[in-house]
Amino acid sequence: MKKWLTLSILTLIIGLALPNCSNYTPKPIGYFRIDLPKKENYVKFDNDKYPFTFEYPDSISEIIFKPARKNDQYGLNIVYPDLRACIYCDYKPVQNNFKKITEDFRSFVYKHTSKADAISEQPYSDAKNKVYGILYELEGNAASQVQFVLTDSTKHIFRGALYFTATPNADSLAPVTKFVNNDIIKIMESFRWKN
């Protein structure tokens, strides 16, 4: 009995001391699955008080009006509650300050260079409707992944920036960013000035 107990303890000690010979494979970092909602249709935003119109997906987003301020009477947000995303939009009338406003918007985009790996600019032009702009796509863990600016180059400038109410992680937010980016492109393509 003593021999058997000594042999059992010795076997246990040797078994614990030997390295594990199994093939261990580390698991890659995973992200939560994001089920994107279905876009049913786009509707036209056309408020009598606002000097512009555009189309947005009303089944998954909603327009929230910002309180009117001295320099921004036409601000609004396009909120995606289920995606925890928001396109913050601002409008500025041009009053002999076109260059200053456009430079302010451009510098606002490039403030993200400390976190962005790259910033690409895609020009947009709709000469028939006098809508010109730039779509900025920011790569990396910047706070805003997509921004855009639209103008008629004489009287109006409209700007939008996509933000999430989550810690910026480009990899995990990529599907949602791409999803909302398609809506931003639709907003740009359907955008019209009223005067």
C-alpha positions as semicolon CSV with decimal commas, in nm:
position;residue;x (nm);y (nm);z (nm)
1;M;0,000;0,000;0,000
2;K;0,285;0,237;0,084
3;K;0,454;0,148;-0,243
4;W;0,135;0,215;-0,433
5;L;0,083;0,555;-0,264
6;T;0,446;0,655;-0,324
7;L;0,421;0,547;-0,689
8;S;0,097;0,746;-0,735
9;I;0,244;1,062;-0,583
10;L;0,560;1,026;-0,791
11;T;0,357;0,978;-1,110
12;L;0,149;1,285;-1,029
13;I;0,459;1,501;-0,967
14;I;0,626;1,384;-1,289
15;G;0,302;1,438;-1,484
16;L;0,273;1,795;-1,360
17;A;0,641;1,868;-1,414
18;L;0,652;1,753;-1,777
19;P;0,563;2,015;-2,037
20;N;0,229;1,986;-2,204
21;C;0,287;1,815;-2,539
22;S;-0,039;1,919;-2,705
23;N;-0,034;2,152;-3,004
24;Y;-0,160;2,483;-2,867
25;T;-0,279;2,739;-3,119
26;P;-0,354;3,088;-2,992
27;K;-0,693;3,221;-3,093
28;P;-0,708;3,547;-3,287
29;I;-0,882;3,849;-3,137
30;G;-1,248;3,839;-3,226
31;Y;-1,509;4,112;-3,251
32;F;-1,879;4,106;-3,183
33;R;-2,094;4,026;-3,481
34;I;-2,283;4,332;-3,595
35;D;-2,618;4,265;-3,759
36;L;-2,675;4,558;-3,991
37;P;-3,037;4,670;-4,032
38;K;-3,208;4,652;-4,367
39;K;-3,255;4,981;-4,551
40;E;-3,606;4,987;-4,684
41;N;-3,606;5,317;-4,867
42;Y;-3,469;5,668;-4,878
43;V;-3,689;5,969;-4,814
44;K;-3,633;6,332;-4,897
45;F;-3,547;6,573;-4,618
46;D;-3,723;6,894;-4,722
47;N;-3,793;7,135;-4,439
48;D;-3,925;7,482;-4,533
49;K;-3,680;7,652;-4,295
50;Y;-3,370;7,486;-4,445
51;P;-3,199;7,603;-4,768
52;F;-3,120;7,249;-4,889
53;T;-3,269;6,904;-4,944
54;F;-3,123;6,552;-4,951
55;E;-3,229;6,189;-4,920
56;Y;-3,163;5,970;-4,614
57;P;-3,277;5,623;-4,494
58;D;-3,569;5,700;-4,264
59;S;-3,629;5,338;-4,160
60;I;-3,294;5,316;-3,974
61;S;-3,208;5,679;-3,901
62;E;-3,375;5,997;-3,783
63;I;-3,314;6,369;-3,816
64;I;-3,248;6,558;-3,494
65;F;-3,251;6,937;-3,525
66;K;-2,985;7,132;-3,338
67;P;-3,088;7,447;-3,153
68;A;-3,038;7,752;-3,376
69;R;-2,726;7,953;-3,297
70;K;-2,602;8,283;-3,429
71;N;-2,357;8,125;-3,675
72;D;-2,547;7,802;-3,738
73;Q;-2,923;7,824;-3,779
74;Y;-2,952;7,511;-3,995
75;G;-2,759;7,248;-3,802
76;L;-2,892;6,895;-3,781
77;N;-2,780;6,545;-3,698
78;I;-2,865;6,222;-3,876
79;V;-2,877;5,967;-3,594
80;Y;-2,858;5,587;-3,629
81;P;-2,977;5,476;-3,282
82;D;-2,928;5,100;-3,333
83;L;-2,576;5,148;-3,472
84;R;-2,470;5,409;-3,212
85;A;-2,368;5,634;-3,501
86;C;-2,438;5,996;-3,589
87;I;-2,362;6,219;-3,885
88;Y;-2,314;6,567;-3,736
89;C;-2,406;6,826;-3,999
90;D;-2,345;7,201;-4,015
91;Y;-2,442;7,466;-4,268
92;K;-2,273;7,801;-4,320
93;P;-2,388;8,079;-4,550
94;V;-2,105;8,231;-4,751
95;Q;-2,067;8,605;-4,694
96;N;-1,739;8,700;-4,862
97;N;-1,566;8,437;-4,645
98;F;-1,569;8,127;-4,869
99;K;-1,195;8,067;-4,842
100;K;-1,196;8,098;-4,460
101;I;-1,491;7,859;-4,415
102;T;-1,349;7,596;-4,650
103;E;-1,009;7,618;-4,483
104;D;-1,172;7,584;-4,138
105;F;-1,353;7,269;-4,253
106;R;-1,038;7,126;-4,410
107;S;-0,828;7,193;-4,099
108;F;-1,101;7,028;-3,889
109;V;-1,062;6,709;-4,095
110;Y;-0,683;6,716;-4,070
111;K;-0,692;6,754;-3,690
112;H;-0,745;6,375;-3,697
113;T;-0,399;6,310;-3,844
114;S;-0,257;6,219;-3,503
115;K;-0,479;5,907;-3,494
116;A;-0,552;5,849;-3,864
117;D;-0,317;5,628;-4,064
118;A;-0,419;5,797;-4,388
119;I;-0,675;6,046;-4,519
120;S;-0,807;6,008;-4,872
121;E;-0,998;6,281;-5,054
122;Q;-1,253;6,204;-5,324
123;P;-1,379;6,508;-5,514
124;Y;-1,748;6,524;-5,603
125;S;-1,902;6,738;-5,876
126;D;-2,262;6,780;-5,991
127;A;-2,240;7,081;-6,223
128;K;-2,606;7,053;-6,329
129;N;-2,725;7,113;-5,970
130;K;-2,423;7,323;-5,864
131;V;-2,320;7,083;-5,588
132;Y;-1,946;7,037;-5,547
133;G;-1,763;6,870;-5,264
134;I;-1,507;6,639;-5,115
135;L;-1,554;6,308;-4,935
136;Y;-1,281;6,244;-4,677
137;E;-1,220;5,885;-4,566
138;L;-0,994;5,847;-4,264
139;E;-0,815;5,517;-4,205
140;G;-0,706;5,400;-3,863
141;N;-0,848;5,471;-3,519
142;A;-0,950;5,832;-3,578
143;A;-1,254;5,962;-3,390
144;S;-1,435;6,024;-3,721
145;Q;-1,397;5,775;-4,006
146;V;-1,583;5,971;-4,276
147;Q;-1,637;6,343;-4,334
148;F;-1,764;6,545;-4,627
149;V;-1,818;6,901;-4,739
150;L;-2,057;7,032;-5,009
151;T;-2,085;7,378;-5,161
152;D;-2,221;7,572;-5,456
153;S;-1,897;7,777;-5,435
154;T;-2,082;8,107;-5,402
155;K;-2,353;8,109;-5,129
156;H;-2,365;7,783;-4,935
157;I;-2,142;7,532;-4,754
158;F;-2,268;7,214;-4,585
159;R;-2,047;6,979;-4,386
160;G;-2,098;6,638;-4,225
161;A;-1,887;6,413;-4,001
162;L;-1,958;6,055;-3,895
163;Y;-1,896;5,970;-3,528
164;F;-1,974;5,667;-3,314
165;T;-2,058;5,657;-2,946
166;A;-1,791;5,390;-2,898
167;T;-1,416;5,376;-2,859
168;P;-1,261;5,422;-3,206
169;N;-1,145;5,085;-3,336
170;A;-1,129;5,080;-3,715
171;D;-1,137;4,701;-3,738
172;S;-1,449;4,646;-3,531
173;L;-1,631;4,950;-3,671
174;A;-1,543;4,877;-4,037
175;P;-1,874;4,709;-4,134
176;V;-2,082;4,989;-3,981
177;T;-1,856;5,260;-4,127
178;K;-1,894;5,111;-4,475
179;F;-2,270;5,077;-4,423
180;V;-2,317;5,443;-4,320
181;N;-2,062;5,563;-4,579
182;N;-2,301;5,439;-4,850
183;D;-2,569;5,664;-4,697
184;I;-2,329;5,958;-4,697
185;I;-2,264;5,903;-5,067
186;K;-2,643;5,896;-5,123
187;I;-2,677;6,222;-4,927
188;M;-2,409;6,384;-5,145
189;E;-2,562;6,258;-5,471
190;S;-2,916;6,367;-5,378
191;F;-2,815;6,700;-5,223
192;R;-2,982;7,011;-5,373
193;W;-2,971;7,380;-5,288
194;K;-3,308;7,558;-5,277
195;N;-3,179;7,890;-5,411
